[in-house]
Amino acid sequence: MFTGFNKKSIMELGVQARNCAVLDSACSSTVAGEMWMKSYVGSLSDEDRAKVTKEESDKVFKFGGGEKLQSKSSYCIPVVLAGKDTFIRADVVDSEDRKSTR
């Protein structure tokens, strides 16, 4: 469980969560950074990568410090959730341009 703001802890979480999802009880919608999405899709088998779809999106996400980021696109990606093969739709934001990290 992660609470609060500590830049070092956030960076460690980013490493630990590579190709995994982090449940954020304050989020009303699924969002991922562009680098995470590229890494995740790149880790998929050819068969699963062929199932990935991408659509335009213009959602805006507000993060903890009040920072707002607009979605660049929305992906539908294959995942395994609680042992079941399913799909998750996630908007992608350019988190590398953020002035601060969460």
N, C-alpha and C positions, 0 to 999 in steps of 0.2 A: 504494500500500500504506500502510495506517495502522496504527501500533502505539502502545501507551502511552496515557497519559491527559494530555490538554492541552485545557482547556475551549475555548480559541479554535479549535483545530484541529477539535474535535468540532462546533462550531457551523458552521464552514466546510463540513465534510463534509455536514451536514444541508442546507445550501443547495445544494451541488453535486449531491446525490443526490435532489433533489426529482423525484418521478415515476420514479425509477430504483431498482434494488435494490442493496444493499451485501452482498457475500458476507462472512460472519463465520464463520471456521473453528471458532470455539468454540461455535457454536449448534447444537443438535440438532434444532431446529424453527424454522419461519419465523414471525417476529413483526414487527409494524409498529405504529407509533404511530397513535393515532386521527386526528390531523391529517394525517399522511401519507396514510392510507387515504382520507380524505375528498377530499384534493387529487387523488389518483390516480384515484379513481372519477369525480370531477368532470371530469377531463381526457379521459375516454373518449368515443368516439362514442356516439350514442344506441343503435346496434346492439350495441356491446360492453357498454355499461352495462346493457342488458337481460339480459346473460348472467351478471351478478354475482349470486351467491347468498350469503346470510348465515345462519349457524346459531349457536346458543348454544354457549359453551365455558367451561370452568372450569379450563383449564390455568394453571399458575403458572410464571413465568419468573424465573430468578435472573440478575441482571446482574453485571458485573465487580466492583463494590464490595460485593457481597453483597445488594444490594437486590432484593426480590422484588415482582413485579407480577402480578396475576391478570388473565387474559384477560377482556375484556368480551364478545367474540364472535369468530367465525371466518368469514372471507370466502373464497370461491373466486372468483378474479379472472382475467380473460383477460390474457395477457401475450404478448410476443414474446421468445423465448429462443433465442439462437443462430440467428436468422432464421426460427424456426418459431413458428407460432401454437399456444399451449398454455394451460394454466391452472395457477395456483399457489394453494394453500390457505395462508392466513396468519392467525394469531391477532392480535387487535388489543388493545393495552393503552393505558391513559390515561397516556401519557408526560408530559403536562403537569403531572401531580400529583407527579412525581418530585422528590425533595428535591435531587438533584444530577444532572448530566448525565454520560453516559459519555464 
